[in-house]
Amino acid sequence: MADQTYQPTLSQLRAFVAIAEYRHFGTAAARLNVSQPTLSQALAALENGLGLQLIERSTRRVLVTAAGTRLLPKAMATLEAADRFVASAAGDDLGGTLRMGIIPTVAPYVLPSLLPELRKRLPELHPQVIEDQTARLLDGLRTGVLDVALLALPTQAPGLVELPLYDEEFVLVTPPGHELAGRTDIGPAVLDTLPLLLLDEGHCLRDQALDLCRSVDARPGGVGDTRAASLSTVVQCVAGGLGVTLIPSMAVAAETARAELDTAHFAAPAPGRTIGLVYRASTARAEDYEYLAAIVRANRPH
């Protein structure tokens, strides 16, 4: 039974959140820069004070209990509020570590301009960049491993706030001399029977390309024959004559500069996607993240 006079310390809450995030006592202790006995004692004090078991641990695995799952978002919100209080006292509302997830089809084209701008405008901010596929980034947001993420919208994930940043069109990349090369009036129906090269399973750009094909009942050939983990690899396969591909307009300059390629553009309204900044609805740093979103919008490459 809980002690009604009990007040958890921030150290105890950090221990609980870290263990829940990493599902490993050693990793959690290392991230908090404490010993494992100290971490275990902090968790035990929290559980005893609350009269609840938050974490199940055995020699083989660590699980978050139903009570722990219910209280985890509140513990995270409390820690975020405390961190913001300290940052505000120092006169810097957006400082300290920012764990920022970003999908692979955005990271190489946004970071070269974004990171220097963050250093200039927010010198006390220390971004940690985690590049991964959408599903794992959303999981990282939900569990508190990430603070924010740059993703294609909508995510349709409950408990998250989505701030649209910019729209970008899809561009068809072809081998040099292709019959569609240089056109600016193509429609999605041209994808029917074309040998379309796509990223591997799990990449949202793959799903977006297939959704576009389905929207016009196009059945491109060769889907799945060649798959890659990066846009650079897909584009190099196009240069090698293996097919065509769709890439976001932001990636065109960088990717087509590496090989002899042609492009074709869709007639208006061109298909595309919306990129946005996503964060937990429970956070106490919503205003900070809105400011971060404004910086991203202002510094995206065109």
C-alpha positions, 0 to 999 in steps of 0.5 A: 500500500502506498505511503500517502506522504511519500514524495519520489525524488527525481533520481528515483523517477530517472531510474524507473524511466531509464530501466523502462526505456532500455529494458536492461539495468546495466545499460540504464545505469551506464546512461545515468552514469550511476552504478547498478546497485545505486540504480536498483536501490532507487527503483526499489525505493520508488516501488516501496514508496508507491506500494507498486511493482513497476518493473519485473526483473529476472535473470533473462529479461526486464519487463514493465508491469501494467502499473509501470506502463500506466505511470511511465508517461507521467514520470517522463512528463515530470522529468521533462518539466523539471529539466525545463525548469532548470533550463529556464532558470539558466535563461535557455529554454531549449538546452541540454540533450535533445534526442532527435530521430529522423528517417533516412530519406530526410536525414542526409538532406536536412542535417547539413544545414540544420545542425550548423543553424542549431549550433548558432542559434541554440549553443546550449543545445546538444542534439543526438541524432538517431536515424531509423525507420518510422516504426522504430522511431515512433516506438522510441517516442512512445517509450521516451528513448527519443524526444522528437522525430522528423517523419513523414506525416500523418503517423496516425499514432495516438499520444503524439503531436504532429507539427507539419514542416514542409511539403515536397514533391516526388520526382521520377529518376530515370537512366539517361536518355529514357523516353520520359526524361525531361518531361514535366507533365507526367501523371502517376499512371506512367508508372504502370509496367515501368521497372520501379526500384524501391527501398526495402520493407519498413521504409515509409518512402517505399509505402508512399510509392506503392500507395501512389501506384495503387491510387491509379491502379498502376502495376509497375514491373520488377517491384521487389526484384531489387531492394536497397537500404538507402536512396543512394543505392537505389539511384545508383541502380537506376544509373546502372540501367536496372529501372526507375525510381521515385525520390523526394524533391529535396534529394534530387540535387544530391543524388543525381550529382553522383551519376549520369541520370535524368529526371521527370516531373509530375504535372500539378498537383504533383504527388508528394509527402509532408514532413513534420516534427513529432513529439509526445503530447504529454511533454512539458516542452511543447513550446520549445519543440514548436520553436525547433520546428520553426528553425527546421522550416526556415532552414530546409534546403530547396 
